[in-house]
């Protein structure tokens, strides 16, 4: 009930009842618009209110009736805005007109679209090499906008297309591409209902993907058992009170978790290795727990994998596993028993698995676990990486990637009559390094809040200030608008909920959810100002001005989104007859070779078992291992409020959650204030000041605090092997006596 009341209040306060409530009834509906929040898919049958509390907050802020004009920016200098919190900036309203910060200026000033686009085009034409431009993408960008955006960057001559995937699920894509040949999940919503066992590891659905709880509830009632693996006990995973039902509103819920494994941060590789070892040992005893037929026909490398995993003596293996996981052998054996009793198993995961040094080996070991019992390519089983941002998966499908495959570039070049660049570009971490070295003249961001979302905040901010021109296509203010290059532009874009009109015709876009389903999204709200433009129109007009006659692309034709979709159909596999299929109710599901016919497009042509060794982050004495996470009152870097209701935190965000026994050993007192200081091999001090200690039942040796406030502690060079994802879930920190509260903007 508090969630329902909070949702209604947010909508009424931001958008007003007459504007906001009708919009909410169109969220995630077949003739409505896709929620700008998470990427969890919708079932074929929809509730009238097909959104969660955080979705309501996201739409409410997007649908606000408050617009920012030149008068606001005349009152507030950039220096003034930089002292404001991200929460304050986001609540000021929608950006409605282009804004320009000239070199040496103290205030943004309104500027016409022609002038704004000419400034960018002039700067891009003047770079010594196209690779001195970086084009960043946030997950909320539509398929159509993402396709046109990557086309512009590559027609310009660069693959510098970092995106938010680099900071979240890049580890998943790296591991899955190597092991099963497709870097996406293999399950559908229907598979969850047919699973006998679902393991949810390193994920908090209650805050980050709340609509997933309804799917888990349906699975639970169908007889599915659920194992939750997490360093923190989370309210939604324990008892889910479904707000779509009278019983849920009256406080009667469903106990989702059958077994809770409170794992130590970074211990998931050790856990899945231990379960796999137990399965191999049971099979060696003749218990026939492996799917030998599947292993022999569809996999590669089993013998080498099994030999390595069984080689370590028990007296060495199990003490290490118990140390690395914080779990007793008996509990791991209970999990293994649940696995052997289940015919069909799904493993779901999110950032808790992807943001460690050893994330790729961890996820490869998850795949090993599923391959052992044939749990890939059949109903009710498979891999389920849960994407955290609406259409972040679709953006990658459309070509937003600094390491594009050759066949994609071949198809793109053939379709548009040019030779795309072949050299790989910068991912997010590499882009920050290049900016810091003075090697980037133009930074262009399609949505997002790059400065706040990236690791090593002060390093990132300093790098951004080395750029000649920074440009952000945005709907609302955020901190990235006040940490700028020598010059800066803000371009106001239509939001997912806004009507997109062109030449008297209403246009619509498409998105891809976390399970590979593509569907339409129709904006329903009248934009606050006619000066707002769609992302597609911004990019195609900028491309026309920048590239001129040297481009073979008919940029004007791309104002028709059907034309864009026809080009997508010609370039991207799985989008044949795109315009027809996406107009069908509910859209269509993209092909997935491992799921559809147990075909594995890997280097071996089979699903690959991998040898992943043993690794877990170690904590020096007197330190804790910190994970950054979201509160319930935020979505990524967007802050909707200062409470975290399900963790009992109210009225502030500079809070560090510490196990009571750890606090006692470290001399930490609940309610006292401390500075968090991260320790990294470069010896450089990274400090997040003035955090309030809150005692919380975290795993021993582990602590948690909210980002983006703690991104300052994540070293830029501390990244996952192979994927280069920042290690935001395993930061070694010490605690020092707090001094004074920091400025709001830090």
C-alpha positions, 0 to 999 in steps of 0.5 A: 500500500505505501508503494501505491500511495507513493506512486500516486503522489509522485504522479500528482505532484510532478505531472498533475492528475489530468496529465499524469494519470492518463499517461500512467494507464498507457505505460507498457500497454500494447498501444501505449509507450514502453516504460523508460525504466527497466527492461523487464518484458510484459506478458501478453495479458496486461494489467490495467496498471502495468508498472511498478513504483519506480516506473511510476516515478520515472514517468511522473518526472518525464511527464512533469508540467514544469519546463525550464526556460532561459530565465532559469539559466539566467538565475543559476550559473553553472557554478551554482548548479554544480553545487546542487544535488542530483536530486535537486537538478532532476526535480527542476523540470523538463529541458525545453530549448537548446542551451549553449555555454560559450568558452569562458561563460558562466551561464548557459544561454538559449540558442536556436537549433540551427546555431546549436547544430552548426556549432557541433557540425563545425567542431566535428568537421574540424577534428584531425581524425574522426576518432577524436570524437566520442559518441556515448549512448544511454539505454533509453534510446529507441531502436530507430534513434540508436541505428541512425546514431551509430550510422552517423558515427560510422559514416563520420569514420569512428567506432567510438560508441561507448554505452552504458552496457560497458558499465553493467552487462558487458561481462554477461555478453562477453561470457555468453558469446564465448560459451553459447555463441549469443550474448543475450539471455535465452529464456522467455517469461513462459520459461520462468513458469515452466522452471522447476528451480530458479536461481536469482544471483546478484540481483535485487528484483524488488528495487531494480526490476520490481515487475519481475516479482510478479513473474516469480510469484506466478512461477512460485504458485506453479510449483517452482522453487527459488534460491536467492543468492545475495549479500543482503537480505532484500524485502521483495525477495522474502515476501512479495505483496502484489499491489495488483491484488486485493490480498497484496494491498491488505498485506498478505504476500507470497514467500518467494525464496525457498533458500537464501544463500547470503554470499560474500561479495565476489563469492559466486564463482566459488559457489557455482564451482562447488555445486558443479564439483558436487554434480560431477562427483555424484555422477562419478558415483553412478547417480546419473545427475548429468545430461550425458547425451546433451554434453556429448552431442552439443558441448565442447571441452567437458573432459578438460573442465571436469579434470581441472575442477576435480583435481584440487583435494577436498581438504584444500577445496572446501576451506577455500570455498567456505572462505570465499563464499561465506557459506557452509558446505552443508548449505551448498549441498542443500542447493545441489540437492535442489538442483538434482531434484529439478529437471528445468533450471533458470539462472537469473543475474544482474550487477552483483555478478557482472561488476567484479574483476572475475565477472566473466569467469563467474558467468562462464561458470554459471553456463557450465552449471547449466550445461552439465544438466542440459539446461540450455535450449529447452522450455523452462531452462536457460540463462537470464541476465536481467538488463537494468535499463529499457532498451539497453539491449536493443541499442547493442542490437542496433550496432551501438558497440565499440567492437562491432562484428565484421558481418554487421559492418559489411551489411551496413556498408553495403546498405548505405554505400560506404566503407565503415571503419574497422578499427575498434573504438573506445568503450566507456573506460577507454573513452575516459582515459582518452579524454584525460589524455587530451585526445578527444575534441568532441564528446556527444552523449545521447541521453544518460548522465555520463559523469555520474554513472562512470567510475572514479568520479573526480578522474572522470570529471577532470577528463571531461573538462579536457574536451573541447566541446561536450554535447548532451541530448537530454530530457532533464538536468543532471550533473553531466550538464555542469561538468563540461568541456571548454564549450557545452551544449544541451539539446532538449529531446522528446521523451518516451512518453511524448508524442512525436509529430512530423509533417502532421504525422504521428511517429512511433519507435520500437524497443527490445526488452531483456528477453529479446522481444521487440515491440512498438512504443507510442508516445501519448503526451503533448510535449511541453514545448514545440522546440523539443526534437526527437532523437532521430531528428537531432542526429539525422540533421546533425549528420546532414550538416556535418557530412554534407555531400561526402555522405552517401546516406539520404539523411532526410529520408530517415525522418520517416521511421518506417524507412529507418526500420526498412534499413534495419531489416536489411542490416540486422539479422532477425529483423526481416519484414520489420515494419510488418511484424512489429505492427502485430500485437505484442511485437515479435521475438528475435531468433536465438540459436541456442534457445531455438534449436540448440545451435551454438554459433561459437568458434567450436560450433558447440557450447563451450565448457570453460576452465575458470580457476578460483578467485575471490576478492580478499580483504585486508584486516581492518577493511570491508568490501563495499558494493555500490547499489541503488536505493529504492528511491532512485533509478540508475543515477536519477534520484526520486527521493531520499528514502530507501523504504525497504531497507529502513533508511529515511531522509538521506543517501550518504549512508553505509550499511555495515554488519553489526559484528563488523561494526563492533570489531571496527569500532563503528557506532550506529549513527556516527559519520565516517569517511569511506576511503577506497584502497587500490594498487595505484596508492591514490586516495579516493574518499567519499566523505561524511557517510552515516553508519547504519547497522544492517545484516549484510554478509560478514566482511561486506558493506553497501552504499548508494551510487552515484555518491560512491562512484568516486571510490571505484578506480577507473583502472579496476575493471573486469578481465575481458569485459573492462567493466568497472568493479563497482561491487568489490571495492576495498574500503577503510573507515576514517572519522568523518569531518564535515558534510560535503557540498551537495553536488559532490 
